[in-house]
């Protein structure tokens, strides 16, 4: 007898919504059905734990896919626990009613097994690719088998049928192709294998398919023929659940390559296994090279997220902070709160806790690499150091304590990259500040006039060559109670005696300096005698938080707001130019204008800043040549 039943009104709406919006990719229907089949086998396993008359021999349990192109059907069969008529109506007749959830709440889970199909909508993903879904099932310890058929939201039928073995067959009548979608791809061997490898490779039971292979034709020497051969498609045991002692570097490298995390050789892997309030396993990789789109809006951070070996999300961004977005890998947990579909997660404390633990592990591994494998760390830093600096600067410096020990900068003394800790350990007793100089390249910084006095004192200078460097340091403010000081700062915090001499000289030449400031007409905040210059005649320093390099960077941005640093023109009292200025001030005001303008433009060129009028500049040079 065939019974025809309708879904409840709310179930109809949920089915339509689920088919059209809950799943972003149609291929996930297979993941859901395979996961349900795995759950069905797990249920027999749990029963065997408490039922002495029931044995569980794992080799007898499997999932099989059968594609029939002529009939346009795809069958997913399992040797699991099956369903009674009541269970069919309860689990498949009411959408979002899950037998797995009820079973889970009634049974204590043991031996690392878990059932993830907790919400009951996964089965209905089949309607994304099928016009008709048929379920033939026979429950454990039951003589009767049942057939459930539905064409979607209109309802379903149930009738008795014949089935020899316990388990469930789900038969999908695949839709006809449309202009937008090719449904027949879900009948192709290569496509089905690819979906299984992508989502269900680590299901603990064998997933079988009849695969076409070529073998020598009997009675011939070189002729081949197509032969159908049953193969197990999935690997079943994920690498992250194996004992670390069983795995080699080659195993981790192969996994990195197979998962297409990158085409490089990862610098380091991190294998994590945690049992506690929340249990999870993870394998993380620190890549060697920057992905081509890493520093672009197109790059999407995230780790693969699994629940009991089933891929839930290809890129779960919530598992990594932005400053560690370069990390590749996966996380597998049995404690995640799945919401409606396996693609959608509740934003709960579980993910946050995993993310916090992973962040600590990543930092620890980077610090170990910095300490014990310096060359390897510097390779990493050349690729991703910029991201660490962005991490220091972003979120108003909230992560600076986490990242400051991982930063490296080129050293004037060591002629290589050094950490802030290494710099501080080498500081002289009388040195108050961590000095730095910013510029477009190491070569240009080494020639900056502003470095002369600091270098003459024997102090080490950090060279900042990336646009983010100064912004990060401004956010960091200090390291181990040592403040950062730019060599271009108006006050270097050096010898007080030199400052006294400068002040005396400035008082004596106050009128000259004031006149030069007037000539420059607001282009500088001040003109003063320099304490820092030794051989160069002139340089620019700055007052306030905005430096000249920061000015250049900010004004190069698309939303240019014409930011200006508070510039100070410094004149070397010991250079012959200073005497020429004094003579011009006393005897030839026109020449003083010429000299002042030339010196200012010279200082701009040293800093890599554009001069206001190149034609005037070249004409002025010609004037002093004749």
Helices and strands as residue ranges (DSSP letters): E 3-5, H 9-17, I 18-22, H 28-50, G 58-60, E 62-68, E 73-78, H 85-92, H 99-106, G 122-128, E 130-138, E 145-150, E 156-161, E 167-174, G 183-187, H 189-199, E 206-216, E 224-232, G 239-241, G 244-246, H 249-258, E 268-274, E 280-286, E 303-307, E 310-316, G 317-319, G 322-324, E 328-333, H 349-372, H 374-393, G 395-397, H 400-403, G 404-406, E 408-411, E 417-419, H 420-426, E 433-438, H 442-446, G 449-451, H 452-456, E 461-464, H 469-476, E 478-479, E 482-486, H 496-508, H 510-520, E 526-529, E 538-543, H 548-555, E 566-571, H 576-587, H 589-606, H 614-625
